[in-house]
């Protein structure tokens, strides 16, 4: 058997963190078994579905590297097929037209509540054969009256539902449009989906979908329902917990590898291991190892993972994301040092790529102002001979390379009888506008000869102007 999973988001918003975890688990399960992964856009909610949301979902999937083998398929392009299946169910007696009005249904439910019964449709139109003037009917699926539908869930184990508790759900609205529980069944059937991985908010839909598939003579797929993701406070995850859109995590400076590693640990574990490559995940992941209890997000853990990946991934790979963040700051990376070299210089002190980009602006364009406190302390009359000696020494160099630059800094300290810090800090402020940068020789190399000398000149002019 070829394993075939799917991710089927509704394009009514962005790809959020819960959806991304569902997509990841579905993708990993398919890849683990050498199977196929399908992307399906469930866009039948015409009022709420937007092209912007579709693009956000595709962008999020692409950024995370969750490549799909088939799709994206759009349900709005399959309405003829859904009508065909509805007609098939009607012809076989598995569905019927319901002419009940909203007022009648509301009254029925109120009576059931008064009798302390579970509100559900009571099947009063099951035997009706005549139309009702002035009422456009819906179409309901005829749920079996007796027996038990058992969901053999890959995460939760066997979950039993009494068919008598499942009402006759609507599969087509009065305007003829199909409903979710019908479209998802037809799509899973037509696309040969063997395993469905989704959130546990869908568990109550599953026995209904199984009954429809059985009525169509199709073997249902295996289902695995993932527990919810909670906020750090134990409440349901919401916008108040911070970033919930996948692309917002990108904007905040996280690497996709860090987010994937973080998401997979929300409910799945392999011993005490914390760091996983994608190849390791494909090899080790099994949906049956997912925990049944809800997981809580931990922003500190994600930040720790992100810093790990910034430090350890191939700097050329990190540079691709780093360049995107420079672009967000309006910087053209071609107007400065190779991004790979900046990543290597900055990666030990950056927790996010946005932080790295913000701390690297001076490599690519002139800074407007000095940090006031830093300039007051470092760009003083005492610093003038230091900066002038450095300028003379740097100007005389044939090669703008780390070792000779370092020698000039050391020689300046010896010549002026100053400790290295008394030389490096005024130079750092002159070069960057502040007191924080990579080692001073690395900083000099990355800024480049012309820029470095010009900035030392600028600092000397500032000192002279203030000396008056």
Secondary structure as UniProt FT lines:
FT   STRAND          4..7
FT   HELIX           17..32
FT   TURN            33..34
FT   STRAND          36..41
FT   TURN            46..48
FT   HELIX           51..64
FT   STRAND          70..74
FT   HELIX           75..77
FT   HELIX           79..91
FT   TURN            92..93
FT   STRAND          95..98
FT   HELIX           102..114
FT   TURN            115..116
FT   TURN            124..127
FT   TURN            133..134
FT   STRAND          138..141
FT   STRAND          148..153
FT   TURN            154..156
FT   STRAND          157..162
FT   HELIX           163..165
FT   STRAND          170..172
FT   TURN            174..175
FT   HELIX           180..190
FT   TURN            191..192
FT   STRAND          195..199
FT   HELIX           200..202
FT   HELIX           203..215
FT   TURN            216..217
FT   STRAND          222..226
FT   STRAND          229..230
FT   TURN            232..233
FT   HELIX           239..241
FT   HELIX           246..251
FT   TURN            252..253
FT   HELIX           256..264
FT   TURN            265..267
FT   TURN            271..272
FT   HELIX           278..284
FT   HELIX           287..289
FT   STRAND          295..296
FT   HELIX           299..312
FT   HELIX           315..328
FT   TURN            329..330
FT   TURN            333..334
FT   HELIX           339..346
FT   HELIX           347..349
FT   HELIX           353..358
FT   TURN            359..360
FT   HELIX           361..363
FT   HELIX           372..378
FT   HELIX           381..395
FT   HELIX           402..416
FT   HELIX           420..432
FT   HELIX           440..447
FT   HELIX           449..467
//
